[in-house]
Amino acid sequence: MSIKSAVTYSKIDDSLAAGKAAITEIIEKLGRHPDFLFMFATVGHDMSKIFQGIDSVASNIPLCGCSGLGSITNLGCDEATHSLALMGMVSENVAFHSFMVPGLSTDCEQVGREIGNKIKSLGLSSTDKQLLFLFPDGLTINSDGLFKGIENIVGYHIDFVGGTAGNDYHFSQTYQFCDREIMSDAVSGVLITGDFNYSIDVSHGSKPLGNSRTVTKAQDNIIYEIDGEPALDLLTSLVGEERLSDFGQAINLIGLGQSFEGKGYDEDMINRAIIGIDKEQGSIKLGVPIPVGATFRMTRRNEAKVKKGTQGMAHKVIAAMQHPEDVTYFYFNCSGRGSYLFGEPEPDVDNLLEVLGNDKDMIGFFCFGEIAPVIGENYFHNYTGILVGIE
């Protein structure tokens, strides 16, 4: 077995006590201190107190993660204000190189270059097995710039996986963690290297609505006009003025499906979330830039399609593993595929575990955006589930 893991899941409100209990359970399950920790928590927690709790039991264990709308594990998942998911990993054949770089809102591409330089300093080559986990701030990321910066410096392809840090839609910040440092407007992450095997699959579960449309005026990630009309008018016509007033609900139902042909990907479209509106300008803001001339169809998530896609994704990942009984899983799931879609957080995760098995270690969180490759090229996704298996 290349990697041994253990997972714990806590809804203890007291952040210090939650940290203590979580690391104690991890050590008991592993029979030793872990080499590395993945941690995802919701924003009601005092993250520094969680770290104090962890260090009171076992100090100086490297750690990486971020905040999310909710926590996901094989032991349970929720969108509670105080939720904590912790995974400990042990391996003699795998190394964990964690990092955190601030300044996303200033220059995402420069942040990417800094991450690329950290990877390059390890002296690896394209023949070395590598997998890069990224947890950027979901409110300030420009994924195109971030990915470009990393890839230009590294000089060869590495698969990126992960999700963007989120909150409960009431807080103004998200949080990224590396070791005991806590930041916002940053990217935390870890490069895993060594002797291991992994598989990744992606599923979005959205259905297109209406005819194909064209972006006719845009700048960066803001669309001003669609088919020559104010972009916001189209969104309003689909969801209505009343529903649009609850912006969190509206954006978790309706999105844009940008044309994505020739990739063998579901519906030949990649989802783009609407993350902001400007009523005065009649514009909508996306999580990624979309150029003038790009074609898309409006989309809406479909419960049955999400569930079918999730189970299909699980079967594909299992089939790609050499030792399915020993696989550790990560699930990075859109914040709109929990309560906003199903009325409760569990259905999609429970549906996934029907295939994987509740006894398989799994950790993840409800993200503001998801990161994964499609046929060898890294992409930023929305309204999507990303399943990663590692052995």
N, C-alpha and C positions, 0 to 999 in steps of 0.2 A: 504494500500500500504506500503510494507516494506521499499522500497527504491525509492526515487525520484531523477531524474537525469536531467541534461541539458547539451547540447553540443553546441560548437561553432567551426567554421572552418575559418581560416584566411590565406590569401596570401599577407598580408602587409609585405613589405620588411623591414621596420623599426622595429627592434626587440622590442624596448621599447614600441612603439605605438601598436604593435601587442599584447603584453602582457596586456596593459591597456584595449584595445578594447575587448579582449577575456574574461577577468574576469568581465568586466562591463556587457557584454551580458549574461554571466552565472548567475550573481546576479539578473539581470532583469528577466530572465526566471524562476529562482527558487523563487524569491520574498524574498530572504535572502542570507546570505553568506553560501557557501557550507561547509560541514564537511570535505570533502576530494576532491582532484583534481587528475585526470589522465591527463598527458600531453605527447604528442608525437610531435616531430618537426624535420625538416630536417636541415642538417648541415651548410647550408648557414647562419642560424641565430646565433646571439650571445646569447647563452642560459642565461647568467647572466643578460643581458638586458631585456629578456622576464620576468625573475623573478622580476627585478626591476619594470617593468611595472605592474605586478600583485600586488606586495606589495604596490605600490603607491595608489592602490584602496582598497585592502583588504589584510592586512599583516598576516603572520603566519598561513595561511591555509596549512595543511599537503598536500604533493604532491608527486607523484611517476610517473616515466616514463622513456623515453629514446629517442634517435635519431633513425631515420629510413630513408630508401630510399625515402619514401613518407608517407603522412598522409592519413588516411581513416576516414570518418564520413558519416553519412546519409545525410549530407548537401553538400557533395562533397569530392573528393579525388584527389590527384595529386602527382607528383614526382618533383615538383618545388624545387629550391634551398632554397626558403624561404616559408615554409609551416608550419602551426601550427594547431594542433587539441587539444582542451581542453574539458574535461568533469568534471562537478561538481556533487557531490553526497551528498544527505542528507538522514539520517535515524535515527530514535530513537531506532531501534532494532538491528542495525548492527554496528560493530566497525571495524576500519581500522588501522592495525598495520604495518606501513611502515618501511623500513630498507634499508641500502646499505652496502655492504661488498666488499672491494677491494682485489686485488691479485690473480685474476683468472689464469694468466699466470704462477704464481709461484706454486700454489697448489690448484687446483679446488676442491679437496675433502675437504681440510681444510676450504675453503670458505663455502662449503656446511655445514660443521660441525658448523661453526659460525652461519649460518642462522638457523640451527636446534636448537642451544642453545637459540637463540632469541625466537623462537617459544615455546620451552619447558619452558622458563621463564614465559610465560603467564599463566601457570598452567591449560592448557586445557587437555581434554581427548579425546579418540577416539569417544566418543558419541557426542561431540560438533560439530556443523556444521562449516566447515572450507573450504576455497578455497584459494590456494596460487598462486598469480601472480608473475612471474619471468621475469625480463628483463636483461639478461646477455649481456656482450660485445660479439658481434658476431664474433670478430676476434681472441679472446683468450679463448673461452669456450672449455672445455672438459665436455660434458654433463654427461657422465657416472660417472665421479668423483664427479661432483656437486650434482647430484641426490643421489648418494650413501651416500655422507656426510650428506645431509639433512635427508634422510630416516633412517639412522643408529642411529642418535641422537634422532629424534622424537619418533621412536619406533612403530608407527602405520601409516596407509596409509592416505595421504592427496592428493587430486587431484592437480596437477600442471598445470597451463595454462600460456600462454604468448608467447613471441618471443624474439629473440636476436636482440640487437641494431645494426643498420646498418648505412651506409653513402651512398654517391653518387658514390662510386667506385673510386673517385679521392682523397678524404681525406684519411689520414693514420690512423685516429682514429674514434671510435664511442663514444657516450656519454650516461651515465646513470645518472638519477636525483633522488634525494630523498630530499624532503623539498627544501632547497635552495642550496644544495651541488651538484656539478657537478664532475663526475669522468669518467675515462676510465679504461678498464681492471677490471671492477667491476660487481657486480650484484645488481641492484635495484629491489625492489619488495614490495608487500604488502600482508599480510594475512588478509582476510576478515572473520570475525566470527560473530555469532549471529543468529537471526531468519530470514533466507532467504532461497530461493530455487534457484537452478541453473541447467543448462543442458549444455553439451559440445558435439560437434561432429566435425569430422575430414574428410577431403576429399582431395585427391592428384591429380587426373586427369592426371596421367602419363600412357603411354603405354610401355610395354616391347619391346625391340628390340633384335632379334636374339636368340641364344641359351643360356642356363645357363652356367655360367662360375664360376671358383673357384679361390679364393685368394691363391696363393702358396708361397708368401713371403711378410711379412708385419711386421711393428713395430708401436705400438700405432695406430695413425690415418694416417699413411703413408703406401700406398701399393706400393711395389717395383715390384712384379711380379704377373701376372694373367695367369693361365694355363702355367706357366713356361716361359713366355715371359715378356719383360718390360711392365709395366702397361701403360705407356704413349703411346706405340705403338698402343694399342687397341683404346685409345681415339683419336689419330691422324687418324687412319683408318676410324673412324666414322664421324669426323667433318672436316677433311682436315687440312693441314698446314696453309692455308690462314685464315680460320675461327678461328683456334686455336690462331692465332696472336692477335685476339680480344678476350681476355680471358673472359671478362665480358659477351660477347654474348654467347660464347661457353658453359660456365658453367650454363647459364640460359636456355639452351636448352637440354643439355645432363646430365644425372646423373646415379647413380647406384640404382637398385631396389633390396635390400637385401632380401633374403628369409624370409618370415614372415607368415608362414603357421599356421593354426589352430586358428587364431584370428578373422576370419570372416571379414578381412580387404580387401579392394579393390585390386584385382590382386594378393593377397597373398604376397605382397612385401611392404617394407617400404623404402621410398626414402632417399638416401644419396647423398648430394651435393659434388661435387669436388670443393675445395676451393683454391687449389694451385697445381702447377706442378713444377717439377725439371727436366729440359732437360738433364742435365749432368748425373743424376742418373736414368733417365727414369721412375721416380716415379710420383704418384699423391697423393695429400693430401685431406683427407675427413674432414668433420666437427665433426666426431665421430670415435672412434677406430673401426676397423673391423678385426676380428681374421683370422689367417691362417686357411684354410679349409672352410671358409664361402662361400656360393654360392650366386650368384646374376645374374641379367640380366641387361644389359644397358637399359636405359629408355629415353624417350623423351616426353615432355608435349604435350598434344593434346587439342586444343581449345574447341572443342565440348565436350570432356570428362570432362574438367575442369568446363565448364558451367553446364553440367548435374549434376555433383557431388556437385557443390555449391548449386544448388537449392534443391537437395535431402537432403543435410545437413541442410538447413534452415527449410524445412518441418519437419524434425526429432526434431530439437530443439524446434520449436513452439509447436509440439504435446506433448512434455514433460513438458511444462510449465502449471501451474495452472491458471494463469491470463495473457494470451498472450497480452492483450491490455496494460499491465503495465510493460512489460519486457524491460530491458536495455541490449543492445548487445555490445559485443566486437568482433572485427574481426582482427585476426593476420594472415596476408597473405604473402606468399613468395614474395620476391622482383622480382622473375622471373615470376610472374603471373600478371604483369602489362604490361608496354610498351615492355618488352623483349619478351613477348609472343603475345600480341594483337596489338602492335604498338602504343598503348595509355594506360594510367593507368586505365581507368574507367570500361571497359567491365565486368570484373568479379565482381566488387563491385556493379555495376548497376544491374547485373544479380541476385545478392543476394538480393538487395533491392526490386526487383520485387516481391519477396515472403514475405519479412519482412514488407515492406511498408516504404516509405520515411519519414513518420511521427514518426517512432520509433527511439529513441536515440541510436546511435551507434558510437563507436570510436575504432580506431586501427591504425595499420601502416604496411608498407611493410618491412618485416623482412629479416634478413640473415639466420634465422632458426626458427622453430616453436616448441612449447612445448604443449603437451596435453596427457592425458591418453588414452589408448586403453584397453577395458575390465579390468579396475581396475589396470593397471600398467602404470606408467609414461614413456613417450618416447620423444625423440628428433626427429623432423621431418624436411624434406626439401621439397621444391616444393609443399607445402601443405597449405591449408586454415584451420584455427581453428576458429570455431564460438562458442561463449559462451553467453548464455542468463542468466540473473540474475533478480530475482523478490523478 
